Amino acid sequence: MAKALTKSQLAAAIAEQAELPKKKAAEILEILAALAYKHAKNTFTLPGLGKLVLVNRKARIGRNPATGAEIKIPAKKVVKFRVAKAAKEAILGTK
């Protein structure tokens, strides 16, 4: 399995494709991340990739795997990324 792209490798690839300086491409990535953090509460969509969604999880009962004792897991908010259908088809191929 190939290694994931680093931030600088991603910025370099964007800079090459868009014919921009690497510094501008890195700045665009920073802006995109800041926008995602700011708007994730209302869902943040990256067209063609997917969207960040804030989800409320209910409280539940879990088990300690070492002792088998029941523990109470409190309700909490979590951030999920839902992959777009177009991205799934591009990566996995159509059935």
C-alpha positions as CSV (number, residue, x, y, z in Angstrom):
1,M,0.0,0.0,0.0
2,A,1.3,3.4,-0.9
3,K,2.1,6.1,1.7
4,A,-0.3,9.0,2.1
5,L,0.7,12.3,0.6
6,T,2.2,14.8,3.0
7,K,0.9,18.4,3.1
8,S,3.9,19.7,1.2
9,Q,3.5,17.0,-1.5
10,L,-0.1,17.8,-1.8
11,A,0.6,21.5,-2.1
12,A,3.3,20.8,-4.7
13,A,0.9,18.7,-6.8
14,I,-1.8,21.4,-6.6
15,A,0.8,24.1,-7.6
16,E,1.9,22.1,-10.6
17,Q,-1.6,21.3,-11.8
18,A,-2.9,24.9,-11.3
19,E,0.4,26.6,-12.4
20,L,0.7,28.4,-9.0
21,P,3.6,28.9,-6.7
22,K,3.9,26.2,-4.0
23,K,3.5,28.9,-1.3
24,K,0.0,29.9,-2.7
25,A,-1.1,26.3,-3.0
26,A,-0.1,25.7,0.6
27,E,-2.0,28.8,1.6
28,I,-5.1,27.5,-0.2
29,L,-4.9,24.3,1.7
30,E,-4.7,26.2,5.0
31,I,-7.7,28.3,4.0
32,L,-9.7,25.2,3.1
33,A,-8.9,23.5,6.4
34,A,-9.9,26.7,8.3
35,L,-13.2,26.9,6.5
36,A,-13.9,23.2,7.2
37,Y,-13.3,23.7,10.9
38,K,-15.4,26.8,11.0
39,H,-18.4,25.4,9.1
40,A,-18.4,21.7,10.2
41,K,-21.2,22.4,12.7
42,N,-23.6,23.1,9.8
43,T,-22.0,20.5,7.5
44,F,-19.1,21.4,5.2
45,T,-19.1,19.9,1.7
46,L,-16.1,19.4,-0.5
47,P,-17.7,18.8,-3.9
48,G,-16.8,15.5,-5.4
49,L,-15.2,14.2,-2.2
50,G,-17.8,14.3,0.6
51,K,-18.9,16.3,3.6
52,L,-18.0,16.8,7.2
53,V,-21.1,16.3,9.5
54,L,-21.5,16.9,13.2
55,V,-23.4,13.9,14.7
56,N,-24.9,13.5,18.2
57,R,-24.2,10.0,19.7
58,K,-26.6,8.6,22.3
59,A,-25.4,7.4,25.7
60,R,-25.0,3.7,25.8
61,I,-23.7,0.8,27.9
62,G,-20.4,-0.8,26.9
63,R,-18.2,-3.5,28.3
64,N,-14.6,-3.4,29.6
65,P,-12.9,-6.1,27.4
66,A,-10.4,-6.9,30.1
67,T,-12.9,-7.5,33.0
68,G,-16.2,-7.8,31.3
69,A,-17.7,-5.2,33.6
70,E,-20.4,-2.9,32.2
71,I,-19.5,0.7,31.8
72,K,-21.7,3.7,31.0
73,I,-20.6,5.6,27.9
74,P,-21.9,9.2,27.9
75,A,-23.6,10.9,25.0
76,K,-21.2,13.0,22.9
77,K,-20.8,14.9,19.7
78,V,-18.6,13.5,17.0
79,V,-17.4,14.7,13.5
80,K,-17.9,12.2,10.6
81,F,-16.8,12.4,7.0
82,R,-19.4,11.1,4.6
83,V,-17.8,10.1,1.3
84,A,-19.6,11.3,-1.9
85,K,-20.9,8.8,-4.3
86,A,-18.7,10.1,-7.1
87,A,-15.6,9.6,-5.0
88,K,-16.6,6.0,-4.1
89,E,-17.2,5.2,-7.8
90,A,-13.9,6.8,-8.8
91,I,-11.9,4.9,-6.2
92,L,-13.7,1.6,-6.1
93,G,-15.1,1.5,-9.6
94,T,-18.7,0.8,-10.4
95,K,-20.3,-2.6,-9.7
